[in-house]
Amino acid sequence: MLTQNVKIHESWWFDVSATLDKSTLCAENKPLDRYLTIGIACFARYYAEPASIEDLSVLIKAAISENVPISIIGRGSNIIVIDTVYNGLVIRLNHPFWKMCQRLDSDYIRVGSGLRLKQLCGFAMREELGGFEFLEGIPGTVGGAICMNAGAMGHWISERISRITFMDRAGTIHMLNREQLDFGYRHCGGLEDQVVLNAELISTGITPALEIQLLIETFHAKRRVSQPREPSAGCIFKNPEGDYAGRLIEASGLKGVSVGGARVSNCHANFIINDRDATGSDILSLVRMIRNEVFSKSGIMLQPEVLLLDARWEDVL
Ligand SMILES: Cc1cc2nc3c(=O)[nH]c(=O)nc-3n(C[C@H](O)[C@H](O)[C@H](O)COP(=O)(O)OP(=O)(O)OC[C@H]3O[C@@H](n4cnc5c(N)ncnc54)[C@H](O)[C@@H]3O)c2cc1C
């Protein structure tokens, strides 16, 4: 993930792009603001939306052999970036190839990693398969949700996972059952540095579509009053054991506090919103300020939940 001091042979990108299928999208110096829900301005030195497993493998192997850092993004709803340029390759599984959704035997569904959770929920409702309703309002993809073990309303995506197929950085494909993965709070051990290709999910069984719809509407109503509408990357900090990051931030008097264009949401204190052209460094400064204030008031040091595209938190905090 390191972006600094990377030696890049300029011709490698031209060479690799030329070998890929026409439907694989490749770009240089690609603006990323549209691909990160927080909408901060930055560029990816190299950018690709592979249209097949073969092209994904070619891209990964080429970048590795050139020592170019790689970042996979889904909907970018849990990612912020500090610098204005990411000097690496961003791979986004946005081609329709990655968005398949298929009913398997009995209570199972197979989904591509680029499928949006909202689409998964719509499909499950049409198939009258219950158990996915809590995912509807999470603005991510299946791949991002698995890597983050996304959860809401008392449930986690790990509860619904049966099997995951992924590619390692040598381009080899593997399959693991849920029991072989180490799911934790906003984390899935075993998938670091891998690319999730697809997953088999298990429902809670046949459920009338109307029942599913009512549950989704109830969850929606809860979100509408408890989460900001402005651009954000979701919850900035993990909840510490036995408490809530939002409560601690609010109790420290930080609601509405801003640095540059980044502001602590008045609606939910664990969200930093892009108020007006926030930069990555505005957000980083605000994160540092929140951690210091909360620590001095409560003795608790909050840990970030949101991820950095171009650095590691331990190197910048
Ligand atoms: C308004 C708002 C509300 C939110 N509410 C919730 C909530 O209720 N619960 C919750 O858990 N989260 C929530 N989030 C955070 C976020 O939506 C989730 O973490 C989501 O699952 C991230 O999915 P994504 O596709 O956007 O992943 P990204 O943000 O794009 O990526 C997240 C991580 O997954 C990795 N990744 C993504 N796709 C792949 C892949 N195919 N293979 C390998 N690695 C991959 C990335 O490299 C990165 O490390 C919220 C965010 C917002 C903006």
The ligand as an ORCA input file, in Angstrom:
! r2SCAN-3c Opt
* xyz 0 1
  C     -23.474      6.283      4.624
  C     -22.699      5.017      4.951
  C     -23.266      4.074      5.792
  C     -22.566      2.914      6.120
  N     -23.149      2.011      6.953
  C     -22.492      0.877      7.265
  C     -23.072     -0.097      8.125
  O     -24.200      0.034      8.587
  N     -22.362     -1.211      8.412
  C     -21.108     -1.429      7.897
  O     -20.507     -2.466      8.181
  N     -20.529     -0.514      7.094
  C     -21.172      0.615      6.749
  N     -20.580      1.529      5.921
  C     -19.207      1.294      5.444
  C     -19.119      0.541      4.091
  O     -20.276      0.793      3.312
  C     -18.955     -0.960      4.261
  O     -17.758     -1.268      4.932
  C     -18.966     -1.689      2.910
  O     -19.059     -3.057      3.120
  C     -17.705     -1.416      2.072
  O     -17.930     -1.939      0.778
  P     -17.244     -1.264     -0.492
  O     -17.583     -2.091     -1.671
  O     -17.565      0.163     -0.568
  O     -15.727     -1.485     -0.123
  P     -14.481     -0.424     -0.233
  O     -14.775      0.692      0.667
  O     -14.336     -0.106     -1.682
  O     -13.343     -1.310      0.269
  C     -13.273     -1.713      1.621
  C     -12.135     -2.730      1.757
  O     -12.485     -3.900      1.039
  C     -11.482     -4.189      0.062
  N     -12.168     -4.744     -1.098
  C     -13.263     -4.252     -1.743
  N     -13.642     -5.110     -2.709
  C     -12.750     -6.135     -2.694
  C     -12.584     -7.326     -3.435
  N     -13.425     -7.679     -4.436
  N     -11.550     -8.156     -3.135
  C     -10.692     -7.844     -2.144
  N     -10.780     -6.717     -1.408
  C     -11.806     -5.886     -1.670
  C     -10.790     -2.877     -0.228
  O      -9.463     -3.102     -0.704
  C     -10.805     -2.270      1.168
  O      -9.756     -2.819      1.933
  C     -21.266      2.699      5.580
  C     -20.701      3.648      4.714
  C     -21.417      4.788      4.400
  C     -20.793      5.793      3.450
*
